[in-house]
């Protein structure tokens, strides 16, 4: 039955390509806010017309194909609920080391990989892309292609399988993926420190250079949070070295879950009376961003993750001034040596495609264009779902 389902998906893609119809790849829909509004748009190849968009529902192709706990590898189909996969790993004392956000109970493995997002543990364990060992993908011609393998020693096509991580479905439909898994920590403890953002970033970078069992760090609203994971003796030694206030387990779990799944109030701009949430990637050692008074005066709030390398900025920027706000925020990120992308915004503010992603350098944009043409010559897959023009 699974082979029949796979062939049906491939045929659906083949017909869309023959008809030059845009194809929207859909899973659980928990990350739909990352997608730009579907619209009849010119693709990178210029071949897709203004035909109605078709949807390819990938949820029916589900299940764990292979799981070797001793090899630290799991292979699952795209429609497998992310919660079900993590529950199966937990039964064997293992986990997805990059702590992918769920954003809802309907999150799927395919959507997780396509979105390419990682959680609080990313700075110490690695990103989602680092854990991808292999993938099976339906290309625009309806061919089922296999890349990579199930063990780290098999590097055939390794880069291609990793390329699918964060591709937002613009290169093809991810139908199966093999992921490296990690043992769950024996013990975990969280510390809290009253610190300014600048002092927290300084401490995070100092601690990163020491042999401490730190698995996650974050700063928000005048407090730094540090999670320690590992063997009890190592955690006890770190507690004596770092000081700080030890947080109750239930409170700590709720904090990190709110950060990972963005269920904390900070990540809902509308609930905070703000219009947009920006995601900034900067060097970990960068000082707090120097925002112009026009933005700083609008009640902007910040949250820092990954030892300082990931900065979230929530601002009250109304639609008429949003293009100008985007330029100012991106200028601040570029001055710090990083980039800024509009991650989420209040629904009342309508279309926002031109503002979403940080503009690519011409050379990088050219690489994106060539990859798109190679994998999807007629531009049917998720047009404009990653970068305008793709």
Residue pairs with C-beta under 8 A, 6 or more apart in sequence:
2 61
2 63
2 77
5 60
5 61
6 61
6 144
6 175
9 56
9 58
9 61
9 138
9 173
9 175
10 138
10 142
10 143
10 144
11 142
12 23
12 54
12 56
13 23
13 56
13 138
13 139
13 140
13 141
13 142
13 173
13 380
14 141
14 142
16 22
16 23
16 54
16 56
16 380
17 140
17 141
17 142
17 378
17 380
19 51
20 47
20 48
20 49
20 51
20 378
20 380
21 48
21 51
21 52
21 53
21 54
21 380
22 38
22 40
22 41
22 43
22 48
22 51
22 53
22 54
22 379
22 380
22 382
22 383
23 53
23 54
23 55
23 56
23 380
23 381
23 382
24 38
24 53
24 54
24 55
24 56
24 382
25 56
25 58
25 114
25 169
25 173
25 381
25 382
26 55
26 56
26 57
26 58
26 59
27 58
27 59
27 78
27 79
27 106
27 107
27 108
27 110
27 111
27 114
28 59
28 81
28 104
28 106
28 107
28 108
28 111
29 104
29 106
30 102
30 103
30 104
30 105
30 106
30 107
30 111
31 103
31 107
31 111
31 115
31 117
33 344
34 115
34 168
34 343
35 168
35 382
35 385
36 352
36 353
36 356
36 384
36 385
36 388
37 351
37 353
38 53
39 353
39 384
40 49
40 50
40 51
41 48
41 383
41 384
42 48
42 389
43 372
43 376
43 378
43 379
43 380
43 383
43 390
44 369
44 372
44 373
44 379
44 389
44 390
45 372
45 373
45 376
45 377
45 378
45 379
46 379
47 377
47 378
47 379
48 378
48 379
48 380
48 383
56 173
58 78
58 79
58 108
58 110
58 173
58 175
59 79
59 108
60 79
61 77
61 78
61 79
61 175
62 77
62 78
62 79
62 80
62 81
62 108
63 76
63 77
63 80
64 74
64 75
64 76
64 77
64 80
64 84
64 85
64 88
65 75
65 76
65 77
65 176
66 73
66 74
66 75
66 150
66 178
67 73
67 74
67 75
67 88
67 89
67 92
68 74
68 150
69 92
69 94
69 181
71 150
71 151
72 94
72 180
72 181
72 182
72 183
73 133
73 150
73 151
73 178
73 179
73 180
73 181
74 85
74 88
74 89
74 178
74 179
74 181
75 134
75 150
75 176
75 177
75 178
75 179
76 85
76 109
76 176
76 177
76 179
77 109
77 110
77 175
77 176
78 108
78 109
78 110
78 111
78 173
78 174
78 175
78 176
78 177
79 108
79 109
79 110
80 108
80 109
80 110
81 105
81 106
81 107
81 108
81 109
82 100
82 102
82 107
82 108
82 109
82 111
82 112
83 102
83 105
83 107
85 96
85 109
86 95
86 96
89 95
89 96
89 181
90 184
93 183
93 184
94 181
94 182
94 183
94 184
95 181
95 182
95 183
95 184
96 131
96 179
96 181
96 182
97 121
97 125
97 126
97 131
97 180
97 181
97 182
98 118
98 119
98 121
98 122
98 125
98 126
98 127
98 128
98 130
98 131
99 118
99 119
99 120
99 121
99 122
99 125
99 260
100 107
100 112
100 117
100 118
100 119
100 128
101 107
101 117
101 119
101 260
101 261
101 262
102 260
102 261
103 261
103 262
109 177
110 173
110 174
110 175
110 177
112 128
113 128
113 132
113 135
113 164
113 165
113 174
113 177
114 164
114 165
114 166
114 167
114 168
114 169
114 174
115 166
115 168
116 127
116 128
116 129
116 165
116 166
116 167
116 168
117 128
117 166
118 126
118 127
118 128
119 259
119 260
120 215
120 216
120 218
120 227
120 256
120 259
120 260
120 305
120 306
121 215
121 216
122 306
123 216
123 217
123 284
123 305
123 306
123 307
123 309
124 214
124 215
124 216
125 182
125 215
127 165
128 165
128 166
129 162
129 165
129 166
130 180
131 179
131 180
131 181
132 148
132 161
132 162
132 164
132 165
132 177
132 178
132 179
132 180
133 148
133 149
133 150
133 151
133 152
133 154
133 158
133 161
133 178
133 179
133 180
134 146
134 147
134 148
134 149
134 150
134 154
134 157
134 158
134 161
134 177
134 178
135 146
135 147
135 148
135 160
135 161
135 164
135 174
135 176
135 177
135 178
136 144
136 145
136 146
136 147
136 174
136 175
136 176
136 177
137 144
137 145
137 147
137 164
137 171
137 172
137 173
137 174
137 175
138 144
138 145
138 172
138 173
138 175
139 145
139 172
139 375
139 376
140 172
140 375
140 376
140 377
140 378
140 380
140 381
144 175
145 172
146 157
147 156
147 157
147 158
147 160
147 161
147 164
148 154
148 155
148 156
148 157
148 158
148 160
148 161
148 162
148 178
149 155
149 156
149 178
150 178
152 180
161 177
161 178
163 171
163 371
164 171
164 172
164 174
164 177
167 386
168 382
168 385
168 386
169 381
169 382
169 385
170 372
170 376
170 381
170 382
170 383
170 385
170 386
170 390
171 371
171 372
171 375
171 376
171 381
172 375
172 376
172 381
173 381
185 215
185 229
185 230
186 230
186 231
186 232
187 229
187 230
187 231
187 232
187 235
188 215
188 227
188 228
188 229
188 235
188 252
189 227
189 228
189 235
189 239
189 246
189 247
189 252
190 225
190 226
190 227
190 228
190 246
190 247
190 252
190 255
190 256
191 225
191 226
191 228
191 239
191 242
191 243
191 244
191 245
191 246
191 247
192 223
192 224
192 225
192 226
192 244
192 245
192 246
192 247
193 200
193 203
193 223
193 224
193 226
193 243
193 244
193 245
194 222
194 223
195 203
195 219
195 222
195 223
195 224
196 222
197 219
197 288
197 302
197 304
198 287
198 288
199 224
200 219
200 224
200 304
200 308
201 219
201 284
201 285
201 286
201 287
201 288
201 304
201 307
201 308
203 224
204 217
204 219
204 224
204 284
204 307
204 308
205 284
205 285
205 307
205 308
207 214
207 217
207 226
207 242
208 214
208 284
208 307
210 241
212 228
212 238
212 241
212 242
213 228
213 229
213 230
213 231
213 234
213 235
213 238
214 226
214 227
214 228
214 229
214 238
215 227
215 228
215 229
215 230
216 225
216 226
216 227
216 256
216 305
217 224
217 225
217 226
217 227
217 305
217 306
217 307
218 224
218 225
218 259
218 303
218 304
218 305
219 225
219 303
219 304
220 266
220 302
220 303
220 304
221 301
225 247
225 252
225 255
225 256
226 242
226 244
227 252
227 256
228 234
228 235
228 238
228 239
229 235
239 246
247 255
255 264
257 263
258 264
259 305
265 271
265 272
266 272
266 301
266 303
266 312
266 314
267 277
267 312
267 314
267 344
269 275
269 276
269 277
269 314
269 344
269 345
269 346
270 346
270 347
270 348
272 301
272 314
273 299
273 316
274 299
274 300
274 301
274 314
274 315
274 316
274 346
275 315
275 316
275 317
275 318
275 319
275 322
275 345
275 346
275 349
276 314
276 315
276 317
276 322
276 325
276 342
276 344
276 345
276 346
276 349
277 312
277 313
277 314
277 342
277 343
277 344
277 345
278 312
278 313
278 314
278 315
278 329
278 340
278 341
278 342
278 343
279 310
279 311
279 312
279 340
279 341
279 342
279 343
280 289
280 310
280 311
280 312
280 313
280 329
280 333
280 336
280 338
280 339
280 340
280 341
281 309
281 310
281 311
281 333
281 338
281 339
281 340
282 289
282 308
282 309
282 311
282 333
282 336
282 337
282 338
282 339
283 308
283 309
283 336
283 337
283 338
284 306
284 307
284 308
284 309
285 308
286 308
286 311
286 336
286 337
286 338
287 336
288 302
289 302
289 311
289 313
289 332
289 333
289 335
289 336
290 332
290 335
291 300
291 313
291 328
291 329
291 332
292 328
292 332
294 328
295 315
295 317
295 325
295 328
295 329
298 315
298 316
298 317
299 315
299 316
300 313
300 314
300 315
300 316
301 313
301 314
302 311
302 312
302 313
302 314
303 311
303 312
303 314
304 310
304 311
304 312
305 311
305 312
312 343
313 329
313 340
315 325
315 329
317 325
319 349
319 350
322 349
322 352
322 355
323 354
323 355
326 340
326 342
326 355
329 340
330 339
330 340
330 358
330 359
332 340
333 339
333 340
333 358
339 358
340 358
341 356
341 357
341 358
342 352
342 355
342 356
342 357
345 352
353 384
353 388
354 388
356 388
357 386
357 387
357 388
360 368
360 387
365 387
368 387
368 390
369 389
369 390
372 379
372 390
375 381
379 390
383 390
384 390
